[in-house]
Amino acid sequence: MKKLGLLLWACIACSILTNNAVSQQLEPTYAEKLGYPKGKKVVIFHVDDCGMSYSSNQGAYKSIEQGVATSCSIMMPCPWAASFIHYIQKNHPNLDAGLHLTLTSEWKDYRWPALSGFQQVPTLSDGDGCLWHSVEQVIKNGSPDEVEKEIRAQIERATRLGWKPTHLDSHMGTLFAYPPFLERYLKVGMELGIPVMFPGGNNKMLIESVNKPYIKKMKAEGKWKEGMPLPMAKFGLTDLVTESKKIGEMLWKAGLPVLDDLHSDSGDWKPEGNATPAEWGKYKADQWIYQLQHMKPGVAMLIVHSSDITEEFKFISGSGGSRLADMNSMMHPDLKAYIEKEGIILSTFRELMERRKKVK
């Protein structure tokens, strides 16, 4: 996920650190509600952007088959989506593979249209007949009705290919960036009984990612201490400030699992200097170990964009180095060893849903 709806995440952070701080200390985590042992860290390492390109598919396969990644999601409007589904149907029929609901086509020349067709969803389509380049353009032009229509079209294509998605999430966070879009995302998931990615718990990692510029400044000044309060003025409040806990409770009551936390910004992780691919991958593996060390108990989704970069990928995006490092981090022995040593539980949305069905 290239970007997540920053405003919603900011609102979630504010909600947790203000109105809900005390009550959440007393309440069980969603992991505990799902039957995991108290105090355990449960992690879904999740590969986004499957189906976007050949390189993206190869990166996902290796991250899951040879690494610690346990889950992924597919961009159904993209050219390599069907190939990805055919591969997992043959090789991994029980893979945790959801849909990376896609409302943007962000690259300069490598682009895709809405599955509904630009004639059917004109507010989601630009002059090229493709989805808009940016989240901001979708918010400015997009109609919630057409957003829902396109969500359903993407689910329908997966179904036609014979794949039942294990969960739903949002490419670039578009569905989290504007409340009317979020409502349609939640509505479809609850109606169809498909888990939707939504962090309604402690959100420690998410809060820190929203505050990353502030934390970076404090560290540079030698003033940062782990666990210190973060300034609410940095978030930019909207009317969703108090809604995150309510949304989590609503999803839970609808019979769907809920996340306790989310990490989504590993794309910015890069060592200083001209690092080799191996060094960059090791650096990201070390960063993941740090996140695992400091995350709170509960169930968390940690997002990567693994790609096994081939020569043509440079004509798609300049992000190839980071995506290759994501893949290498998932396969790194240090990360694997840390997870095993600390007894961190690797899970999937499929397992979360199975556990949720058993909870009365």
C-alpha positions, 0 to 999 in steps of 0.5 A: 500500500503506497499510502494509507488514508492519513486523515483516518489514521490520524483520527484513529490515533487521536481516538485511542490516545484521548477518549479510549486510552484508559478503557483500552488498558482494561479491555482484552485485545482483539487477539485475546478475543479471538482466543490467542493467549494473553500477552502474545504478539500475533502478526500478519506479514502482508504482501500488497500489490499482487497482480500489479506486474510480473515482478510483483507476483514473483516477489509475493511468491518468494516472500510467502514460499521462502519467507515469513509473509503469511498473507497478500492481496491482489489488485484485480484491475491490473494485468497480472491479477489473473496470472497470480490467481491461477498460480495460487489455485494450482500451488497454494489453494488455501493461501490467505489472499484478499483483494487490494481494492484499487481506485487509483492508477498511479504510475505515469505510463503503466496504467489500468482502467476501472473493472466496471468500465469508464463509461459506467464509473465516469467519476472514477475515470480520468481523460485516459479512461484509467483510474485517477492517479492520486487519492486526492483526485478520487476524493475530489471527483469520485462518487460513493455510489460508483466507488461501491460499484467498482468494489463489487466489480473487483470482487466479482472478477475474483469470483469469476476466476474461482477465487474467494477473497479471504479479506479486503483492504485498500490500495493507497488507502483511498477507501480510508481517506474519505468517510463516505468511501469508508462507509461503502468499504465497511458495508460491502465487507459486512454484507458479504461476510468478508473480513476488512482490514481495520485497526481498532485496537491500540494502534501503537505502530500506526500512531508512530507512523503518523507522527514519523516526522515529529519522532525523527526530529526529536531523535535528531535532537536527542529528545526522543524516548520510547513510549513518550506521549505524542502531540495531538496537534500534529494529527489534524482532527476531523469528525472521525476522531472518536469513531475508530473504537466504534467502527471496530466494535461494529465490525466485531458485532457483525461477525468479523475480526478486527486488528489491534494495530497496523504498520504500513510505511516500510517503503521509506526505510533505506540505509544511508549511502549506496547500499547493495540489495542485500544490505538494503534487505538486511536493513529492512529486516532489522527494522522489522525486528525493531517493530516486533520488539516494540509492538504491543501484544495483540494482532497486527498487520505489517505491510510490505510491497515485495517485488523480485525486480526485473529489467522492465520494472524501471519502466513502471516505477522508481520504487524497485529498490525498496520493493526488492528490499521488502522481498529480501527482508521477508526471507532474511534469516535474522527476522525468521530467527527472531520470530521463532526465538520470541514465540511470535505467532504468525497468522492470517485473515483466514485464521482470524475469521475461523477463530471469529466464527467460534466466538459467541 
